[in-house]
């Protein structure tokens, strides 16, 4: 129990360092080291994803359910993909704070594993349903494009 609490505190501090450790003068906003690293073209966002993945790895080692791990991975993916967009992505990255979101998910799982496991399963179901619908939409658009091109040719 004490080891787990110590590990959670270390992850909370890491998330704070990566997401909120640098106050922006004259505002109540803050950014973290990950936002600064993300400014390095190309490589910065990759480094940010690798740093964020450490929290995910630790959560896995603690036995967090697959559903919660999937939600955590999605937070990292959203931040990584959005962060790849120059300037706007860096602003999004500074606001999204995936690491702190993931530590909150981890703490919620520690406090109530059953509830978070059920929520994680529901998330996975909705995610898979969304992927299936997206694939169906892509197939329908591809089919319409083929039909359109066939009509142009004939």
N, C-alpha and C positions, 0 to 999 in steps of 0.2 A: 504494500500500500504506500509506504513512504517512498519507495523507489519510483513507483508510478507517478506520484505527486511531484517528485523531483524532476522526472522526465517531462511531465506536462508543463512545469514551470520553465524549463529550458526551452521547450518548443514555443511557449508563449513569448519568451524574451526574443527568440530568433525571429518569430513572426513580427514582433514590434520593430526590431532592428531592420528587417527587410521592407516593412510597409509603412512605418510611421515615426521613425526615430529622428527625423530632421524637420523641425518646425519651419513653416514658411513665415518670415517676418511680416507683421502687420495683419495677419489673419489667424484664424483658429485652425487652419489646415496644416497637415504635415505630410511629408513623403518619406520614403525609406531608401535604403541603399539600393534596393532592386530597381527603383525608378531611375536612379542615377546610372546604374550599370546598363539599364535598358537603352540609354542614349547612345551607346556604342553601336554603330550601324552593323546590322547583321548578327554579330556575335552576342551583343548585349542581352537580347531577349532569350536566346538559347541558354546563356548563363543563368538568367533569372528563372527559367523553367527548371534547370538542374537544381538550383538552390531550393526552390519551392518543393521539388520532389523529395527532398530530405524529410520534410514533415510527413509526406505521404508514406514514405518508407517506414518511418518510426510508428505511424499509426498502424500500418500493416503488422509490424513486429509486436504491437500491443494487442493484436487480435481483433481489430475493428472489423465490422461486417463489410462484406463486399459492396453492399449498397451505399454505405457511408464512404467507402474508399472511392467508389465511382463518382459520387458527388464531389469529393475532394479533387479527384483527377479532372473533372469537368471544370472546376474553378481554375485550376492551373492551365488547362487547355484554353479556356476563354481568355485568360490574361496573356498567354503566350501568343495566340493568334492575333488578338487585338493589338498587342504591343508591337507586332511586326509592321503595323501601319505607321509611317513616319509622322511625328509630332502628335497627331490625334491619338494614336495608339499609346504613346508615352503618357499623355494626360489620362487616358482611360486606365492604364496600368497603375498610375498613382492613386486613382480613385477606387479601383476595384478591390485592392488589398486582399488578394486570394489567400495569402498566408494566414492572415488574421481570421478570415472566413473559415479556413480549414481548421484552425485551432479551436474556434467556437464549435464546429461540428464535432471535433474530437472530444471536447469537454462535454457536449451534450450526450455523446455516446457513453462516456464514462459515467455520467450522472444517471442515465436511463437507457441501457443498451437495448432493451426490448422495443421501446418506442422508436428509437433511431433505426433499429434494424427493420421494423415495419415500414417506416418512412423511406428507408433506403430501397426496400423492395418495390414500393410504389414508384419511386423515382426511376428505378431501372425499367419497370414496366412502361412508364410514360416515355422514357428515352427510347426504348426499343420500338414502341408504337410510332414515335415521331420519325425514327430512322426508316421504318417500313413505309410510312406515308410519304416521306421525302423521296425514297427510291421509286415508289409508284408514280409520284408526280414527275420525276425525271424520265421514267419510262414513257409516260403519256406524252410529255413534251417531245421526246425523241421520236415517238411514233407519228405525232402530228407533223413534225419536221420532215420525216421520210415521205409521208403522204403528200405534203406540200411540194417537195422537190420532185416527186414522181409526176405530179400534175404539171409541173413546169416543163418537164422533159417531154411529156406526151402531147 
